[in-house]
Amino acid sequence: MVALGFLAGIWSAARRSPRAGIPGEKVVDLGPWLILGAIAGARALYVFTFWDEQFASAPMVEVFKVWTGGLVYYGGLIGASIACIVYCLAKRLPLWKIADVLAPSVALGQVFGRLGCLLNGCCYGASTGLPWGIAYPAAHATHPAGMEAAVVHPTQVYESLASLGLYAGLAWLFRRRKFDGQVFGGFLAGYAVIRSVVELFRGDYPPEQVMYGGATPAHLVSALIFVAGVTLLAVRRRNSARPQTSRDQQGEG
């Protein structure tokens, strides 16, 4: 499912990029770097977050077994962003145009990624009595003792559907953007809100990671991502308006 998410994301971004004056093959060439950056970042943040619980007493090779599960989305976003920045600088590509091209596709990739979480059994929800609650097989390895047969919120489906809506909204915004960086900033702010809401229904965090008021580590990261998105929107809007204002003043003089 992660592979399908990458393929759908790169394919849709390549089809969108000509609207920003960027050949689709440039986006395809960027794809492998985004994949490597995303996987490295996602795994690194997972290992950091669950070091004491899963890796401190395990052989070091366990750190690199990404095929067994254990990827954190925000780590992947950070890793892919770093890879994108390095690639754009090396190839002298317009960073914010590329970011706007990619932003809706990142949301689309998350639609598939969270369905992968559903199939894997990770990122599951808290117990619920709602009729759409789901129960995993009793022997499922990702659930702690006592929760094997619990009916839980399908938080993976919640986020997948919300990400699909975010993708549609960003694709609409891309065709109407007023400045470079607007779509990417909207993605950061929009996804941070989605993730914060879905986190309220998550049940897979160890008790020691749940903070005051039920906040999780992802809530803190989401707050930072939201601030970053809003700040980016404000700065890019101001910068895009500055040249026009200067020309207007010269004309009035």
C-alpha positions in Angstrom: 0.0 0.0 0.0 2.9 2.4 0.6 4.2 1.6 -2.8 0.8 2.2 -4.3 0.7 5.5 -2.5 4.0 6.6 -3.9 3.0 5.6 -7.4 -0.3 7.4 -7.3 1.4 10.4 -5.8 4.2 10.6 -8.4 1.8 9.9 -11.3 -0.7 12.6 -10.3 2.1 15.1 -9.6 3.6 14.5 -13.0 0.3 15.2 -14.7 -0.2 18.3 -12.6 3.3 19.8 -13.0 2.8 21.2 -16.6 0.3 23.7 -15.2 3.2 25.1 -13.1 5.5 25.2 -16.1 7.5 22.1 -14.9 7.9 19.1 -17.3 6.4 15.9 -15.8 9.7 14.0 -16.2 11.3 16.4 -13.7 8.8 15.2 -11.1 9.3 11.6 -12.1 13.1 12.0 -11.7 12.5 13.5 -8.2 10.4 10.5 -7.2 13.1 8.1 -6.1 14.7 10.7 -3.9 11.4 11.5 -2.3 10.8 7.7 -1.7 14.3 7.3 -0.1 13.9 10.4 2.0 10.4 9.5 3.2 11.2 6.0 4.2 14.4 7.0 6.0 12.7 9.8 7.8 9.6 7.7 8.7 11.7 4.9 10.1 14.1 7.2 12.0 11.3 8.9 13.8 9.6 5.6 14.6 12.8 4.2 16.0 13.4 7.3 18.1 9.8 7.3 19.4 9.7 3.6 20.4 13.4 3.0 21.2 12.9 1.9 24.8 9.9 -0.3 24.0 11.2 -2.1 20.9 14.8 -1.4 20.1 16.9 -0.8 23.2 17.4 -4.5 23.9 17.0 -5.8 20.3 19.8 -6.5 17.8 20.7 -3.3 15.8 19.5 -5.0 12.6 15.9 -4.5 13.8 16.3 -0.8 13.3 16.4 -1.3 9.5 13.6 -3.9 9.1 11.1 -1.5 7.6 9.2 -4.4 5.9 8.0 -5.5 9.4 6.1 -2.2 9.9 7.0 0.8 11.9 6.9 4.1 9.9 5.9 7.5 11.3 4.2 9.8 8.8 5.6 13.0 10.1 9.1 11.6 9.9 8.4 10.6 6.3 7.1 14.1 5.6 10.3 15.7 7.1 12.6 13.3 5.3 10.9 13.8 1.9 10.9 17.5 2.4 14.7 17.5 3.0 15.2 15.3 0.0 13.1 17.6 -2.1 15.0 20.7 -1.0 18.4 19.1 -1.7 17.2 17.9 -5.1 15.7 21.3 -6.2 18.9 23.1 -5.1 21.1 20.6 -7.0 19.0 20.8 -10.2 18.1 24.5 -9.8 14.4 23.8 -9.8 11.9 26.3 -8.4 11.3 24.9 -4.9 7.9 26.4 -4.1 6.4 25.5 -7.5 7.6 22.0 -7.0 6.2 22.0 -3.4 2.8 23.1 -4.7 2.8 20.4 -7.4 3.6 17.7 -4.9 1.3 18.8 -2.0 -2.0 17.3 -3.3 -0.2 14.1 -4.2 1.2 13.7 -0.7 -2.3 13.8 0.6 -3.3 11.2 -2.1 -0.5 8.9 -1.1 -1.6 9.1 2.5 -5.0 7.6 1.5 -3.2 4.4 0.5 -0.7 4.6 3.3 -3.4 4.6 6.0 -5.2 1.7 4.4 -1.9 -0.1 4.7 -1.9 0.7 8.4 -5.4 -0.8 8.6 -4.2 -4.0 7.0 -1.1 -4.2 9.1 -3.0 -3.5 12.3 -1.0 -0.5 13.5 -2.2 3.0 14.3 -5.5 1.5 15.6 -8.1 3.3 17.6 -9.4 3.3 21.2 -12.2 1.0 22.2 -15.7 2.0 20.9 -19.3 0.8 20.9 -20.0 2.5 17.6 -21.5 0.2 14.9 -18.6 0.8 12.5 -16.0 -0.3 15.1 -13.6 -3.1 14.0 -12.0 -6.0 15.8 -8.7 -7.6 14.9 -7.9 -11.3 15.1 -7.2 -12.4 18.7 -3.6 -13.3 17.8 -2.8 -10.0 16.1 0.7 -9.1 17.2 0.4 -5.3 17.3 -2.3 -5.2 20.0 -1.3 -5.2 23.7 -2.5 -7.8 26.1 -6.2 -7.4 27.0 -7.1 -5.6 23.7 -6.9 -8.5 21.3 -10.6 -8.9 20.8 -11.6 -5.3 21.5 -13.8 -3.4 19.1 -11.9 -0.2 18.2 -12.2 3.0 16.2 -11.0 2.4 12.6 -8.8 5.5 12.9 -6.8 4.4 9.8 -10.0 4.7 7.7 -10.9 8.0 9.3 -7.6 9.5 8.2 -7.7 7.9 4.8 -11.1 9.4 4.0 -10.0 12.8 5.4 -6.9 12.7 3.3 -8.9 12.0 0.2 -11.0 15.1 1.0 -7.8 17.1 1.6 -6.4 15.9 -1.8 -9.5 17.1 -3.6 -9.4 20.4 -1.8 -5.7 20.9 -2.6 -6.1 19.9 -6.2 -8.9 22.5 -6.5 -6.7 25.1 -4.8 -3.7 24.4 -7.1 -5.7 25.5 -10.2 -6.6 28.8 -8.4 -3.4 29.5 -6.4 -2.3 33.1 -6.1 1.3 32.6 -5.2 3.9 29.9 -5.1 3.9 28.0 -1.8 0.1 28.5 -1.2 -0.9 24.9 -1.9 2.0 23.4 0.2 1.2 25.8 3.1 -2.5 24.7 2.9 -1.4 21.1 3.0 0.6 21.6 6.1 -2.1 23.4 7.9 -4.9 21.1 6.6 -3.2 17.9 7.4 -2.2 19.1 10.9 -5.9 19.7 11.7 -6.9 16.3 10.3 -4.2 14.5 12.3 -5.0 16.3 15.5 -8.7 15.3 15.2 -7.9 11.6 14.4 -5.4 11.5 17.3 -8.3 11.9 19.7 -9.6 8.5 18.7 -6.2 6.6 18.7 -5.6 3.8 21.2 -2.2 2.5 20.2 0.1 4.8 22.3 1.8 3.4 25.4 0.4 5.1 28.6 3.7 6.9 29.3 3.4 8.7 25.9 -0.1 10.1 26.6 0.2 13.5 28.1 -2.1 15.9 30.0 -5.6 16.1 28.5 -5.0 13.0 26.3 -2.6 14.8 24.1 -0.2 12.5 22.1 3.3 13.3 20.7 1.6 13.7 17.3 -0.5 16.5 18.7 2.6 18.4 19.6 4.1 17.8 16.1 0.8 18.7 14.5 0.8 22.0 16.4 4.2 22.8 15.1 3.3 21.8 11.5 0.2 23.9 11.6 2.1 27.0 12.8 4.7 26.3 10.0 1.9 26.1 7.4 0.2 29.3 8.5 3.6 31.1 8.7 4.5 29.9 5.2 1.2 31.1 3.8 1.7 34.6 5.4 5.3 34.9 4.3 4.8 33.7 0.8 1.7 35.9 0.3 3.6 38.9 1.5 6.6 38.2 -0.6 4.5 37.7 -3.7 2.7 41.0 -3.2 5.9 43.0 -2.6 7.1 43.3 -6.2 3.6 44.3 -7.4 3.4 47.0 -4.7 6.8 48.3 -5.7 5.7 48.6 -9.3 2.5 50.3 -8.3 4.4 52.9 -6.3 6.8 53.6 -9.2 3.9 54.1 -11.5 2.2 56.5 -9.1 5.5 58.5 -8.9 
